[in-house]
Amino acid sequence: MRIDLLCRIGFLVALLLIIGGSLAPEAWLTYDLADYDKLLHLAGYFALAMMAALGWPRWRGAALVGLPLVGLALEVAQTSIGRNFDWKDALTNAAGIGVAVAASAALTRWLAQERKSR
């Protein structure tokens, strides 16, 4: 199976998991994530953006712009279910996305050079 197709499928799965986790009422969370909250935001949005950038390489810039807006929208939506909006979460999401977009660009260039050298 092609890597871009796997990444596209992974992106959709990750997006659904992030939406579900972001909009789950706090009472449903049976464990305390306070110690790992920012790490989960960073890793989740890093994975989401990496899969978007590798799944749709020509749209990497759109991921850099669109995914932070998704994270911000989810933070706002949390206020409607009794959870709090947190700018730090939104900024951590954006940081994960930025690192993933940069890493995917470097990985894409490296893979292209490897193919050329063969």
C-alpha positions as a Markdown table, in Angstrom:
| # | Residue | x | y | z |
|---|---|---|---|---|
| 1 | Met | 0.0 | 0.0 | 0.0 |
| 2 | Arg | 1.3 | 3.5 | -0.8 |
| 3 | Ile | 2.5 | 5.7 | 2.0 |
| 4 | Asp | 0.3 | 8.6 | 1.0 |
| 5 | Leu | -2.8 | 6.4 | 1.2 |
| 6 | Leu | -1.8 | 5.1 | 4.6 |
| 7 | Cys | -1.2 | 8.6 | 5.8 |
| 8 | Arg | -4.6 | 9.7 | 4.5 |
| 9 | Ile | -6.4 | 6.9 | 6.4 |
| 10 | Gly | -4.3 | 7.6 | 9.5 |
| 11 | Phe | -5.2 | 11.3 | 9.3 |
| 12 | Leu | -8.9 | 10.6 | 9.2 |
| 13 | Val | -8.6 | 8.2 | 12.2 |
| 14 | Ala | -6.5 | 10.7 | 14.1 |
| 15 | Leu | -8.9 | 13.5 | 13.3 |
| 16 | Leu | -11.9 | 11.5 | 14.6 |
| 17 | Leu | -10.0 | 10.6 | 17.8 |
| 18 | Ile | -8.9 | 14.2 | 18.4 |
| 19 | Ile | -12.5 | 15.5 | 17.8 |
| 20 | Gly | -13.9 | 12.8 | 20.1 |
| 21 | Gly | -11.3 | 13.4 | 22.9 |
| 22 | Ser | -11.7 | 17.2 | 22.6 |
| 23 | Leu | -15.5 | 17.1 | 22.8 |
| 24 | Ala | -15.9 | 14.4 | 25.4 |
| 25 | Pro | -17.5 | 15.7 | 28.6 |
| 26 | Glu | -15.0 | 15.9 | 31.4 |
| 27 | Ala | -17.0 | 13.4 | 33.4 |
| 28 | Trp | -16.3 | 10.8 | 30.8 |
| 29 | Leu | -12.6 | 11.1 | 31.3 |
| 30 | Thr | -11.9 | 8.4 | 33.9 |
| 31 | Tyr | -8.3 | 9.4 | 34.4 |
| 32 | Asp | -6.5 | 12.6 | 35.2 |
| 33 | Leu | -4.6 | 14.0 | 32.2 |
| 34 | Ala | -3.5 | 17.2 | 33.9 |
| 35 | Asp | 0.1 | 16.1 | 34.1 |
| 36 | Tyr | 0.2 | 15.0 | 30.4 |
| 37 | Asp | -2.2 | 17.5 | 28.9 |
| 38 | Lys | 0.2 | 19.6 | 26.8 |
| 39 | Leu | 2.2 | 16.5 | 25.8 |
| 40 | Leu | -1.0 | 14.9 | 24.5 |
| 41 | His | -1.9 | 18.1 | 22.6 |
| 42 | Leu | 1.6 | 18.4 | 21.1 |
| 43 | Ala | 1.8 | 14.7 | 20.1 |
| 44 | Gly | -1.8 | 14.5 | 18.8 |
| 45 | Tyr | -1.5 | 17.5 | 16.5 |
| 46 | Phe | 2.0 | 16.5 | 15.5 |
| 47 | Ala | 0.7 | 13.2 | 14.3 |
| 48 | Leu | -2.4 | 14.7 | 12.7 |
| 49 | Ala | -0.3 | 17.3 | 10.8 |
| 50 | Met | 2.4 | 14.8 | 9.8 |
| 51 | Met | -0.1 | 12.4 | 8.3 |
| 52 | Ala | -1.9 | 15.3 | 6.5 |
| 53 | Ala | 1.5 | 16.6 | 5.1 |
| 54 | Leu | 2.6 | 13.2 | 4.0 |
| 55 | Gly | -0.8 | 12.1 | 2.7 |
| 56 | Trp | -1.3 | 15.3 | 0.7 |
| 57 | Pro | 2.2 | 16.8 | 0.2 |
| 58 | Arg | 1.0 | 19.5 | -2.2 |
| 59 | Trp | -1.3 | 20.8 | 0.5 |
| 60 | Arg | 1.3 | 21.0 | 3.3 |
| 61 | Gly | 0.7 | 24.7 | 3.6 |
| 62 | Ala | -3.0 | 24.2 | 4.0 |
| 63 | Ala | -2.3 | 21.9 | 6.9 |
| 64 | Leu | -0.1 | 24.6 | 8.5 |
| 65 | Val | -3.0 | 27.1 | 8.3 |
| 66 | Gly | -6.1 | 24.9 | 8.6 |
| 67 | Leu | -5.2 | 22.5 | 11.4 |
| 68 | Pro | -4.5 | 25.2 | 14.0 |
| 69 | Leu | -8.0 | 26.6 | 13.1 |
| 70 | Val | -9.4 | 23.2 | 13.8 |
| 71 | Gly | -7.7 | 23.1 | 17.1 |
| 72 | Leu | -8.9 | 26.6 | 18.0 |
| 73 | Ala | -12.5 | 25.7 | 16.9 |
| 74 | Leu | -12.4 | 22.6 | 19.2 |
| 75 | Glu | -11.2 | 24.7 | 22.1 |
| 76 | Val | -14.1 | 27.0 | 21.6 |
| 77 | Ala | -16.5 | 24.1 | 21.2 |
| 78 | Gln | -15.4 | 22.7 | 24.5 |
| 79 | Thr | -17.0 | 25.7 | 26.3 |
| 80 | Ser | -20.4 | 24.5 | 25.1 |
| 81 | Ile | -20.0 | 21.2 | 26.9 |
| 82 | Gly | -18.8 | 22.6 | 30.2 |
| 83 | Arg | -15.1 | 22.4 | 29.6 |
| 84 | Asn | -12.7 | 25.3 | 29.5 |
| 85 | Phe | -11.1 | 27.2 | 26.6 |
| 86 | Asp | -7.3 | 27.2 | 27.0 |
| 87 | Trp | -5.0 | 29.3 | 24.9 |
| 88 | Lys | -2.1 | 27.2 | 26.0 |
| 89 | Asp | -3.7 | 24.2 | 24.5 |
| 90 | Ala | -4.4 | 26.0 | 21.2 |
| 91 | Leu | -0.7 | 27.2 | 21.1 |
| 92 | Thr | 0.6 | 23.7 | 21.9 |
| 93 | Asn | -1.6 | 22.3 | 19.1 |
| 94 | Ala | -0.1 | 24.9 | 16.7 |
| 95 | Ala | 3.5 | 24.1 | 17.9 |
| 96 | Gly | 2.9 | 20.4 | 17.2 |
| 97 | Ile | 1.6 | 21.2 | 13.7 |
| 98 | Gly | 4.5 | 23.5 | 12.9 |
| 99 | Val | 7.1 | 20.9 | 13.9 |
| 100 | Ala | 5.3 | 18.3 | 11.9 |
| 101 | Val | 5.0 | 20.4 | 8.8 |
| 102 | Ala | 8.8 | 21.2 | 9.0 |
| 103 | Ala | 9.7 | 17.6 | 9.7 |
| 104 | Ser | 7.5 | 16.3 | 6.8 |
| 105 | Ala | 9.1 | 18.8 | 4.4 |
| 106 | Ala | 12.6 | 17.7 | 5.4 |
| 107 | Leu | 11.6 | 14.0 | 5.2 |
| 108 | Thr | 10.0 | 14.6 | 1.7 |
| 109 | Arg | 13.2 | 16.3 | 0.5 |
| 110 | Trp | 15.4 | 13.5 | 1.9 |
| 111 | Leu | 13.3 | 10.8 | 0.3 |
| 112 | Ala | 13.4 | 12.6 | -3.1 |
| 113 | Gln | 17.2 | 12.8 | -2.8 |
| 114 | Glu | 17.4 | 9.1 | -1.9 |
| 115 | Arg | 15.3 | 8.2 | -5.0 |
| 116 | Lys | 17.5 | 10.2 | -7.2 |
| 117 | Ser | 20.7 | 8.7 | -5.9 |
| 118 | Arg | 19.5 | 5.1 | -6.8 |
